[in-house]
């Protein structure tokens, strides 16, 4: 989505793109996973697009990573084709989009697609159940998030630390980040609370270096 094309984007999609450009002004055309047949045209996947940005990380211990951002849980079009049209101060669609972060090596040029598949699965759950995903929630997934033998088999949800909520002509939209956790961490979250576990994990080195399959990747909150 180039800047010149931004003017032609539907209002909800333009609002998400504009918010992402505040974080990634050097990436006007991010990598993107797009559904061929859209959900509102009876396609199988609810998210029309998943944009993927290169995040450089920071000197405080956050490594370079891929930043995946969904487009489709909120109202992208404002014309009632999928979500009921609303306005400022009201939830746009379900009122949120989901994000995910995955460690990348400096030589990586192509992001893995399994996070996009995971995000589509979460979106399907939302559309089928009408249950919202909220910061502090935990999700029991009971299988490796990346399809390998990884111990990361469940999820916690938190507010994305970079993307602030939108209140635009199509309504409000928050950005909820998915964080991969182990069974032990899930049990702790169930006994205590999700936000408390997230705070503890932020200070642990292993929090930003989980094992997926045979390689090290990162699911980070920043």
C-alpha positions, 0 to 999 in steps of 0.5 A: 500500500503506497502512500499515493494509494492510501487515499483510495483505500477503504476507510477502516483499512486506511486508518489501520495503514495510517497507524502502522505508518506512524511506527514504520514510516520507512515501510509504505509497502509492507509484506502482506498475506491476502486472502484470494476470496474474501470472507464477505464473498464467502471465502474461508478466511476472515482476515482480508489482509495480514501486513508484516513489518520489519521491526529493528528491535531496540538496545534494551534487549528486544531483537529484530523481529517480524511484526504481523498485523491483522486487517478484518476483525474491525470494519475495513469498508464501512459499507455493511458488507461484513460488519455493521457500520458504526462511527466514532466512539463505537466499536468498529466491527469487533473493535480490535485487530490482532498482532504477533511478533516473531524473531528474525535474523538479519539475513531473513528476507521472507517471514514465515507464514505460520503466524498468519495461519494462526491469526486466521484461526483466532479470527475464525474463533471470534467470528464463529463464537462472537467472543472478543479477545481482550488484553489479559486473556489467556487461550488454551491452544493445546498444540504447538503454535508453529506446528512443530514440537515446540513447548509454546502451545498456548497464548496470552493477550496484551495490548500491542506496545506500539500501536495505539487504539484508533477512533476513526469514522468507522469506529474504534479499534484496539490492537491486541498482541498474541504472546506464545507461552508454555503449559507451565506459564498457562497454568500460572496465568490461570491460577494468578492472572494474565497481566501479572504473568506478562509482567514477569515474562518481560524480565526473563531472557527466555521470554524473548527466545522461545524454541520453535522446532529446531530453531530459536524464534521470539514472541515478544511484547517489546 
